[in-house]
Amino acid sequence: MLTIQQIKEDPALIVKKLAVKGFAAQELIDKILLIDQQRRQLQLDNDNRATELKQYAAQIGALMKQGQKDAAEAAKAQVAQLKEEQKTVAEKLEEAEVAIRDILLTIPNIPCDMVPEGRTAEDNVVEKTGGEMPALGADALPHWDLAKKYNLIDFDLGVKITGAGFPVYIGKGARLQRALIQFFLDEAGKAGYLEVQPPYVVNEASGYGTGQLPDKEGQMYHCQLDNLYLIPTAEVPVTNIYRDVILNDNQLPIKNCAYSACFRREAGSYGKDVRGLNRLHQFDKVEIVRIEKPENSYAALEEMKDHVQGLLEKLGLPWHILRLCGGDMSFTSAITFDFEVYSAAQQRWLEVSSVSNFETYQANRLKCRYRAEDKKTRLCHTLNGSALALPRIMAALLENIGQLAPQGIVVPECLRRYTGFDIID
């Protein structure tokens, strides 16, 4: 979340930047500044009473030594009154701090200066394009038909067992899925990311730490009896490893990767955009997470983009990179780049990765700090990215590559040592 200091330094700039995200912040910023003014007055009152109590303590001791018992008792009565007043002030002070925090939790991160203005996905900027577009005939099959033809994925069986959006991978489909996961993890390892295997459920504090709560509460599966949440991405548990942690200067940067299943309710999604693997309630993903010093985070962001681009190039898929406009960005992001692959059979682009820099926004929620060379503690910058999300990668592999060879679906060379087969026939 934003810090009070950020807001106080230039509230007009904060309001202006949040407008790029389509967020009207003026009323909330004014309210925060008013409560903060009241809070500072309360803190001053509290400090003054504490000073008075110290003075009375010294006075009572002196009076007792002088045998002035009545005066000492009168002073004690004043102390009792001051303590009651101090207790009331302390309660009001806590209420003010909670009120400020509750408002801050509802305000999104400010976008950095590189974020283009815009309201919808149509306003995103294409940064870079690569890969060769396959030339498929008019009779090209979408991945859900190919999956059925080669007995790779059973969508109906998933509906029977759980419901729509929970497919069952079968035989070579399951092995191809597992091959992609291992390939992504191995490539992350080569790039210096330390693999961790996190829990798939998190507590409320973790949800608040990375910003899924309260913003995305309705999109997360909630285990109400235990008040736990199924993770929407491994970003949540991995980044929360560093909640309430002060890192040493020489521990940064931290680079982690993790494979996990991801769970999203995707409430309100329907139509052709959710068919097959296009949008699922459960899917697999390999995530990369970085904790950086502020001065290094944008160089780290470029490294992460290069890493994801390299994966898509090795898979032989046509891709492009989008720099998201303010209106299409997430609640917590300062800047986001989406990677999309082209689905030739569906004739549309499919998002397969988002790479984001959150600057200090998550770190302030998490209290993730580092001790600099001058011994002062400062907030870290956090970053993450999908490297990669599997469903649409699988869809694009089937649709783009699977129909180029008459004998069947040719497996990309980089995956063959993991699958144990070169072709699906």
C-alpha positions, 0 to 999 in steps of 0.5 A: 500500500502507499505510505503516508509519507508518499501522500503527504509529500505531494497529494495532488501528484498521487491523485493525478497518477491514480487517475491514470488507473481510472481511480478517483482518489481525491476524497480518500486522500483528503480523508487520510490527510485529515485523519492523519492531522488528527492522529498527530494531534492525538500523538502530541497530546499523548506525549504531553501526558507522558511527560506530565506523568514523569514529572508527577512521579518525580514530584510524588517521590520528593513530597514523600521524602519531605513528609508532605503526605497530603500533597503527595496523595493529591499528586497521585490523584492527578496521576490517576486522572492523567492515566485515564485521559492517556488511556482515552487518547491512546484508544483514539490514536489507535482508532485513527491509525486503523482508519488510515490503514483501512483506507490505504488498503482500498487505494491502488498502487500509483503507476510509474511514469512509463505507464500509458494512459488508457481505459481498456485493453485496446489502449495497451501498447505493443512493445515487441513482436517475435516468432513466426505466424503459422499458416493454417487452413480454414479447417484448422481445429481449435485446441479443444477439438484437438485434445479430444481427437488425440485423447489428451484432455477430457473437459467433460470428465472434469465437469463430472468430477468437479465442474466446468473449468477443471479439466482432466489431462490424460496420457500424453496430454498429462506428460506434455503438461508435466514436461512444460512445468519441468522445462520452465523450472529448469530454465528458471534454475539456469537463470539463477532462481532458487526453487521453493515449493509453497503451500497452496492455501494461505491465511488472511495476512498473506492475502493482505500482504500481496494485495489480493485482499481486500481487492480480489476477495470475490475471486479467491476460493475461501475455506471458511471453516479455517479462514484460509484461501486457495492461492490464485498464484504462487506469487502470494505464498512465495512473496509472503516468505519475506513478510515481517522480515528485515533483510541484510544488504548483501542478501539482495537480490532474492530470486525465487521460482515456484511451481503451483496449481492456481485457483481462481473463481473467475466469476462472471466469465462466460462465452467463447473466451472461456472455452477449453483451456482459455480460462480455467478455475484450476491451472498450473503455473511456474512463477518467478519472484524477485526482492530487489533494492529500489535502484535495481528493480527496473533492471531486474524487470527487464531481465524478467521480460528477457527470461519469459521471451526466451521461453517463448522463443524456445517453444517456437510460438508467435508472441508479442509484449504489451505494455499495459495502460493504466486502466488495464493494470492490476490493483497492486502493480506500478507497471505491467508487461503482458506476454501473449501468444497467437492462437492460429486456430482461434485467430486471437491472442492469448495472455500467457504471462504478466511481468510486474514491478510493484515498487514498494507497494507490496513491501509496505503491506508486507513490512519487507525491508532491508538494512542498507549500508548506512544501517537504516532500514528501507522498503524493498521493491517486489516483482513477479512474473508468470514463467509461464502459465500453462493452459494457454501455452498448451492451447497454442502448442496444440493449435499452432504446431499440432496441425502443421505435420500430417502425422500428428502433433510435433513436440517442440525440441526443447520438451522432448527430453521431458516427454520421452516422445517426439510426436503425438499421433 
